[in-house]
């Protein structure tokens, strides 16, 4: 009967099984832990199943095993079952397959991820990584295998007939890198991902609307969506944040929006990081819009004899808006009607940032409103849209010197 045992001198596990009349003890470098026992147990079940079916190939499981001389490569019959069995102490069985280790790794990581991240990684595994690497042992995956896989991803069709973007390919490769690095650390082999850099992702276009364009949009948008877009333009909320905004997070008395949640794939989750967990101050137009919305929904729900809707922006049934539906039915048709360049609704967030900067608000305050931990991104992304905010031609320093030092205003070059 096959079993998993431990070497008392080294504390490592080994397989003990009989195949074609030959007793085989195959040593591993795995320490005696519950995780490693589970890996070996799964492998042993697979081996036993193949032995029953007559498809077991010793050399595939133990390419450098001490019993290699007893069995044909790819065959099943022993060559010489009477040969004396010698087990070198240093003999090591192969590492677990990528599929086996990925299953364990995913289960261990789930506790520290929110559901949306877990399902994103699981989707990348099922759709791309397991078909390519599932049957390979993690210790046998090479750098060349990874580069060939990445090259193949660049040819996979994405949305609208285009190939997968560099950003999407990087997201698929991230769990592959994490899994192989963790496996290399546990089973003490050189990580094949070493030296492979992420693909360069082109900068996202930032095309904010001018204040005149914002005014035109708000004057022409459907009345039932005017407040929705006004709040988007003047608060900088992300799409997921405004669609997941509930009335309990709107403080009309203090004129504040508590951004603690987001709506992702139909599920309300915590904001993506500590910086995003923030309080956004309401300007007067935003405050008035919220008051009008609250009054409307309060009267509607009181007439129906039930409490006010959870979500600030919702369907007639009280469910949160589907941003893709709103974008297709309201946003893009409006831009076409106004003959404005088609831009993603996310540009409303960029618009808020540039308007705040142009009006002279403190960059530190703006960064907090946007959910940025520092002002670095603010200046790197938006400064070119507000040329008068910071002078870059030296004239500001010149005016300072002329106003405080006894220097001639013009220099004689003769």
NORQUI-V763032 format. One record per pair of residues at least 24 apart in sequence whose ideal C-beta (glycine too) atoms are under 8 Angstrom apart, sorted by sequence separation. I is the first residue (numbers start at 0). J is the second residue. D is the distance in Angstrom with one decimal. If there is no record, write none. Layout:
i=I j=J d=D
i=I j=J d=D
This chain:
i=12 j=36 d=6.8
i=208 j=232 d=7.4
i=237 j=261 d=6.9
i=239 j=263 d=5.6
i=243 j=267 d=5.2
i=255 j=279 d=6.9
i=14 j=39 d=6.9
i=65 j=90 d=5.2
i=127 j=152 d=7.0
i=172 j=197 d=7.4
i=255 j=280 d=6.1
i=256 j=281 d=6.5
i=352 j=377 d=6.8
i=356 j=381 d=5.8
i=5 j=31 d=4.6
i=64 j=90 d=6.6
i=254 j=280 d=6.5
i=255 j=281 d=6.5
i=356 j=382 d=7.6
i=12 j=39 d=5.9
i=16 j=43 d=7.3
i=63 j=90 d=7.3
i=101 j=128 d=7.1
i=145 j=172 d=7.8
i=148 j=175 d=7.9
i=254 j=281 d=4.1
i=357 j=384 d=7.5
i=14 j=42 d=8.0
i=63 j=91 d=7.7
i=64 j=92 d=7.0
i=101 j=129 d=6.9
i=169 j=197 d=4.7
i=352 j=380 d=7.8
i=353 j=381 d=5.4
i=356 j=384 d=7.4
i=357 j=385 d=4.7
i=14 j=43 d=6.5
i=169 j=198 d=5.6
i=352 j=381 d=5.2
i=356 j=385 d=4.6
i=359 j=388 d=7.6
i=16 j=46 d=7.1
i=145 j=175 d=7.0
i=168 j=198 d=5.8
i=240 j=270 d=7.2
i=357 j=387 d=7.8
i=16 j=47 d=7.8
i=61 j=92 d=5.8
i=62 j=93 d=6.7
i=97 j=128 d=7.5
i=98 j=129 d=5.7
i=169 j=200 d=6.8
i=349 j=380 d=7.9
i=353 j=384 d=4.5
i=357 j=388 d=7.0
i=18 j=50 d=6.4
i=60 j=92 d=7.5
i=61 j=93 d=6.8
i=97 j=129 d=7.3
i=101 j=133 d=7.9
i=254 j=286 d=5.0
i=349 j=381 d=7.2
i=353 j=385 d=6.3
i=356 j=388 d=5.7
i=3 j=36 d=6.2
i=60 j=93 d=6.8
i=165 j=198 d=4.0
i=23 j=57 d=7.8
i=98 j=132 d=7.9
i=145 j=179 d=8.0
i=165 j=199 d=6.5
i=166 j=200 d=4.7
i=25 j=60 d=8.0
i=97 j=132 d=4.1
i=98 j=133 d=3.9
i=165 j=200 d=4.9
i=240 j=275 d=7.8
i=251 j=286 d=7.2
i=3 j=39 d=5.1
i=25 j=61 d=5.4
i=97 j=133 d=5.6
i=98 j=134 d=6.9
i=164 j=200 d=7.7
i=165 j=201 d=7.3
i=3 j=40 d=6.5
i=18 j=55 d=6.9
i=96 j=133 d=6.7
i=97 j=134 d=7.6
i=100 j=137 d=5.3
i=96 j=134 d=5.9
i=97 j=135 d=5.4
i=237 j=275 d=8.0
i=251 j=289 d=6.1
i=18 j=57 d=6.7
i=25 j=64 d=5.5
i=96 j=135 d=6.5
i=97 j=136 d=7.3
i=140 j=179 d=6.4
i=251 j=290 d=6.3
i=3 j=43 d=6.6
i=25 j=65 d=7.8
i=96 j=136 d=5.5
i=97 j=137 d=5.4
i=249 j=289 d=5.9
i=23 j=64 d=7.7
i=25 j=66 d=7.7
i=95 j=136 d=6.7
i=96 j=137 d=7.2
i=137 j=178 d=7.4
i=1 j=43 d=5.7
i=94 j=136 d=4.9
i=95 j=137 d=6.3
i=137 j=179 d=6.3
i=251 j=293 d=6.7
i=23 j=66 d=5.3
i=93 j=136 d=4.7
i=94 j=137 d=4.9
i=97 j=140 d=6.8
i=128 j=171 d=7.2
i=132 j=175 d=7.4
i=236 j=279 d=7.0
i=94 j=138 d=3.6
i=127 j=171 d=5.2
i=138 j=182 d=7.4
i=235 j=279 d=7.3
i=249 j=293 d=7.6
i=1 j=46 d=7.5
i=21 j=66 d=6.7
i=93 j=138 d=6.4
i=94 j=139 d=7.4
i=137 j=182 d=4.1
i=234 j=279 d=5.3
i=1 j=47 d=6.0
i=93 j=139 d=7.0
i=128 j=174 d=6.7
i=137 j=183 d=7.8
i=145 j=191 d=6.1
i=149 j=195 d=7.9
i=123 j=170 d=6.9
i=128 j=175 d=5.5
i=144 j=191 d=7.2
i=145 j=192 d=6.4
i=234 j=281 d=7.5
i=246 j=293 d=7.1
i=21 j=69 d=5.8
i=123 j=171 d=4.8
i=138 j=186 d=6.2
i=137 j=186 d=7.1
i=142 j=191 d=4.7
i=146 j=195 d=7.0
i=149 j=198 d=7.8
i=233 j=282 d=5.6
i=123 j=173 d=8.0
i=124 j=174 d=6.4
i=128 j=178 d=8.0
i=138 j=188 d=4.7
i=141 j=191 d=5.4
i=142 j=192 d=7.4
i=145 j=195 d=6.1
i=246 j=296 d=7.8
i=19 j=70 d=7.4
i=119 j=170 d=7.6
i=123 j=174 d=5.6
i=140 j=191 d=5.4
i=142 j=193 d=7.5
i=233 j=284 d=6.2
i=234 j=285 d=6.0
i=18 j=70 d=7.9
i=142 j=194 d=7.2
i=233 j=285 d=5.2
i=42 j=95 d=6.6
i=142 j=195 d=6.7
i=41 j=95 d=7.8
i=42 j=96 d=7.9
i=120 j=174 d=4.9
i=265 j=319 d=7.7
i=229 j=284 d=6.3
i=230 j=285 d=5.7
i=19 j=75 d=6.6
i=21 j=77 d=5.3
i=229 j=285 d=7.0
i=19 j=76 d=6.4
i=20 j=77 d=6.4
i=38 j=95 d=4.6
i=42 j=99 d=7.0
i=262 j=319 d=5.4
i=19 j=77 d=4.6
i=41 j=99 d=5.5
i=230 j=288 d=5.7
i=18 j=77 d=7.9
i=21 j=80 d=5.1
i=229 j=288 d=5.2
i=230 j=289 d=7.3
i=20 j=80 d=5.1
i=26 j=86 d=6.9
i=19 j=80 d=7.1
i=38 j=99 d=5.8
i=246 j=307 d=6.1
i=22 j=84 d=6.9
i=24 j=86 d=5.4
i=26 j=88 d=7.4
i=38 j=100 d=7.1
i=226 j=288 d=4.1
i=246 j=308 d=7.2
i=247 j=309 d=7.8
i=249 j=311 d=6.4
i=21 j=84 d=7.8
i=26 j=89 d=8.0
i=28 j=91 d=4.8
i=226 j=289 d=7.8
i=246 j=309 d=6.8
i=26 j=90 d=4.9
i=27 j=91 d=6.0
i=245 j=309 d=4.9
i=246 j=310 d=7.6
i=25 j=90 d=7.3
i=26 j=91 d=6.1
i=27 j=92 d=4.4
i=38 j=103 d=6.8
i=226 j=291 d=6.5
i=245 j=310 d=5.6
i=246 j=311 d=5.9
i=26 j=92 d=6.5
i=37 j=103 d=6.9
i=226 j=292 d=5.5
i=244 j=310 d=6.9
i=245 j=311 d=6.8
i=25 j=92 d=4.8
i=243 j=310 d=7.6
i=244 j=311 d=4.8
i=242 j=310 d=7.9
i=244 j=312 d=7.1
i=34 j=103 d=6.1
i=241 j=311 d=7.8
i=242 j=312 d=6.6
i=241 j=312 d=6.8
i=104 j=177 d=7.5
i=104 j=178 d=5.3
i=243 j=319 d=6.5
i=101 j=178 d=5.5
i=104 j=181 d=6.0
i=242 j=319 d=5.5
i=14 j=92 d=6.8
i=100 j=178 d=6.5
i=104 j=182 d=7.9
i=242 j=320 d=5.3
i=13 j=92 d=7.7
i=242 j=322 d=5.4
i=97 j=178 d=7.2
i=100 j=182 d=5.3
i=239 j=322 d=7.8
i=238 j=322 d=5.0
i=227 j=312 d=5.4
i=95 j=182 d=7.8
i=94 j=182 d=6.7
i=280 j=368 d=6.8
i=279 j=368 d=5.4
i=277 j=367 d=6.2
i=277 j=368 d=7.3
i=94 j=186 d=4.9
i=277 j=370 d=5.2
i=94 j=188 d=7.0
i=276 j=370 d=7.9
i=275 j=370 d=4.1
i=274 j=370 d=5.0
i=274 j=371 d=6.0
i=227 j=325 d=7.9
i=274 j=372 d=4.3
i=273 j=372 d=7.6
i=270 j=370 d=7.4
i=224 j=325 d=7.4
i=224 j=329 d=5.4
i=238 j=344 d=6.2
i=238 j=345 d=6.2
i=221 j=329 d=6.1
i=237 j=345 d=7.4
i=220 j=329 d=7.2
i=237 j=348 d=6.2
i=221 j=333 d=7.8
i=235 j=347 d=8.0
i=236 j=348 d=7.0
i=258 j=370 d=7.0
i=220 j=333 d=5.6
i=231 j=344 d=7.2
i=235 j=348 d=4.9
i=219 j=333 d=6.6
i=232 j=347 d=5.0
i=231 j=347 d=4.1
i=235 j=351 d=3.5
i=216 j=333 d=6.7
i=219 j=336 d=7.1
i=231 j=348 d=7.4
i=234 j=351 d=6.2
i=235 j=352 d=6.0
i=216 j=334 d=8.0
i=219 j=337 d=6.1
i=232 j=350 d=5.5
i=233 j=351 d=6.0
i=228 j=347 d=6.9
i=232 j=351 d=6.2
i=231 j=351 d=7.9
i=235 j=355 d=7.8
i=216 j=337 d=6.9
i=233 j=354 d=7.5
i=215 j=337 d=5.9
i=232 j=354 d=8.0
i=216 j=339 d=7.6
i=215 j=339 d=7.6
i=212 j=339 d=6.2
i=208 j=339 d=7.9
i=235 j=368 d=5.8
i=237 j=370 d=7.9
i=206 j=340 d=7.2
i=208 j=342 d=7.5
i=234 j=368 d=7.6
i=235 j=369 d=5.2
i=206 j=342 d=5.3
i=213 j=350 d=6.5
i=208 j=346 d=6.5
i=207 j=346 d=5.9
i=208 j=347 d=7.5
i=206 j=346 d=5.7
i=205 j=346 d=7.7
i=207 j=349 d=4.3
i=208 j=350 d=4.7
i=206 j=349 d=7.2
i=207 j=350 d=4.1
i=205 j=349 d=5.0
i=210 j=354 d=6.5
i=207 j=352 d=7.4
i=118 j=264 d=7.6
i=207 j=353 d=4.5
i=207 j=354 d=7.8
i=115 j=263 d=4.7
i=115 j=264 d=5.8
i=115 j=266 d=6.7
i=114 j=266 d=6.5
i=115 j=268 d=6.0
i=114 j=268 d=7.2
i=113 j=268 d=5.2
i=113 j=269 d=6.9
i=29 j=186 d=7.2
i=28 j=186 d=6.7
i=28 j=187 d=6.7
i=207 j=381 d=8.0
i=205 j=380 d=5.8
i=205 j=381 d=7.0
i=207 j=384 d=6.2
i=205 j=384 d=7.7
